[in-house]
Structure formats: C-alpha cells, structure tokens
C-alpha cells in the first residue's frame, strides 16, 4: 500500500501577481525536490509540469496538489525536513486561510494514481467525519514514530 495526499487552497492573488511570485517562481524547484525525495511515487501535473492549471471539479478558483508516497514518514520528511518547510511556513503569505480541512491523506494500492475527483471525495469525507482510516490528517498519524523517522531524515537545503 502507498499513501496519497491532497492539499488544496485559494491563492490570495492572481498567479501572475508579483505578490505570489516567490511561490510561483519556486514551484518547479520544490516539485523537483519532491520527485527526488525518498518515498516519492507520483504527483499530479499538467503538461506544464505543475498542477496550478488543473481545475478542481466544481471550484475553478481552488488550487490543488495531489501526490502519492510510499508512506507517511516519507511524505512528512519531505514536507517538514526539506527546503519545502520554508514555503510551507509562508503559506498564509500566498494562500487564504481555510476554515475547514484542506489537507487529506489515505492509503491506495501500489500502482494506483488517484484522480482529483477521488481526492476531493476523500477530503469531503474528512470534513464530515474527521480523521478515520478512510481519510485522515496529521492528527491520525502516530506522531512519535513519525518524529523518529522525520528527524532522522536528511534535510535538503
């Protein structure tokens, strides 16, 4: 089994606005870092190489990031222990604050590439039911085990 993740948000500015340029100008770099990271399997992308131009069903203003990893420890190490963490920490500079969950994880069979519709269904499930084995957030993860693995991961600067 692998782990799928979806993260969604609304940009504070048009994607060609100078105020969001630090995010957009580094998107290829951060995506390449993900692809080189241990445990990375796949990420949704358009012909342009990222997902900012892929429309979310029923919400064209929403931006999404959908990927598959071998396990939660690998995803967590990438998110929190690489240069990605600097961008993660600045998220509110570029994205609206969400009042409901905007990140979800779930297990998928090896080789499965989830669709955006499937991912949005998982997020909807999380929003209604909270973290379950079907759809969950970081609160559902054994954080003690996660910290041991994540803090042992080598940071990529």
MOJO-V593017 format. One record per residue. RES is the residue in one small letter. SS is DSSP state (h for helix, s for strand, l for the rest). PSI is psi in radians with two decimals (NA if undefined). Layout:
{{RES | SS | PSI} {RES | SS | PSI}}
This chain:
{{x | l | 2.51} {x | s | -3.14} {x | s | 2.18} {x | s | 2.65} {x | s | 2.53} {x | s | 2.35} {x | s | 2.26} {x | s | 2.79} {x | s | 3.04} {x | s | 2.15} {x | s | 2.46} {x | l | -0.44} {x | l | 2.86} {x | l | 2.54} {x | l | -0.25} {x | l | 0.15} {x | l | 2.44} {x | h | -0.48} {x | h | -0.34} {x | h | 0.06} {x | h | -0.71} {x | h | -0.57} {x | h | -0.93} {x | h | -0.67} {x | l | -0.33} {x | l | 0.04} {x | h | -0.80} {x | h | -0.71} {x | h | -0.78} {x | h | -0.67} {x | h | -0.71} {x | h | -0.68} {x | h | -0.76} {x | h | -0.83} {x | h | -0.47} {x | h | -0.16} {x | l | 2.49} {x | l | 2.35} {x | l | -0.18} {x | s | 2.40} {x | s | -0.86} {x | s | 2.67} {x | s | 2.56} {x | l | 2.35} {x | l | 2.69} {x | l | -3.10} {x | l | -0.40} {x | l | -0.13} {x | l | -0.09} {x | l | -2.99} {x | l | 0.07} {x | l | -0.34} {x | l | 0.22} {x | l | 2.10} {x | l | 2.35} {x | s | 2.30} {x | l | 2.28} {x | l | 0.14} {x | s | 1.34} {x | l | -0.27} {x | l | -0.22} {x | s | 2.46} {x | s | 2.47} {x | s | 2.72} {x | s | 2.08} {x | s | 2.22} {x | s | 2.93} {x | s | 2.40} {x | s | 2.83} {x | l | -0.55} {x | l | 2.93} {x | h | -0.56} {x | h | -0.72} {x | h | -0.78} {x | h | -0.83} {x | h | -0.69} {x | h | -0.74} {x | h | -0.85} {x | h | -0.80} {x | h | -0.28} {x | h | 0.37} {x | l | -3.11} {x | l | -0.36} {x | h | -0.61} {x | h | -0.59} {x | h | -0.67} {x | h | -0.68} {x | h | -0.78} {x | h | -0.42} {x | l | 0.18} {x | h | -0.70} {x | h | -0.23} {x | h | -0.52} {x | h | -0.35} {x | s | 2.56} {x | l | 2.59} {x | l | 2.21} {x | l | 2.43} {x | l | -0.13} {x | l | 2.86} {x | l | 2.43} {x | l | 0.10} {x | s | 2.36} {x | s | 2.58} {x | s | 2.69} {x | s | 2.76} {x | s | 2.46} {x | s | 2.65} {x | l | 2.61} {x | l | 2.38} {x | l | -0.22} {x | l | 2.34} {x | l | 1.82} {x | l | 2.56} {x | l | 2.86} {x | h | -0.59} {x | h | -0.82} {x | h | -0.78} {x | h | -0.74} {x | h | -0.59} {x | h | -0.71} {x | h | -0.73} {x | h | -0.74} {x | h | -0.70} {x | h | -0.79} {x | h | -0.74} {x | h | -0.59} {x | h | -0.75} {x | h | -0.14} {x | l | -3.06} {x | l | 2.21} {x | l | 3.10} {x | l | -0.39} {x | l | -0.61} {x | l | 2.24} {x | s | 2.86} {x | l | -2.97} {x | h | -0.46} {x | h | -0.28} {x | h | -0.05} {x | l | 2.48} {x | l | 1.63} {x | h | -0.50} {x | h | -0.80} {x | h | -0.69} {x | h | -0.81} {x | h | -0.70} {x | h | -0.78} {x | h | -0.79} {x | h | -0.74} {x | h | -0.31} {x | h | -0.24} {x | l | 2.56} {x | l | 2.22} {x | l | 2.46} {x | l | 1.91} {x | l | NA}}
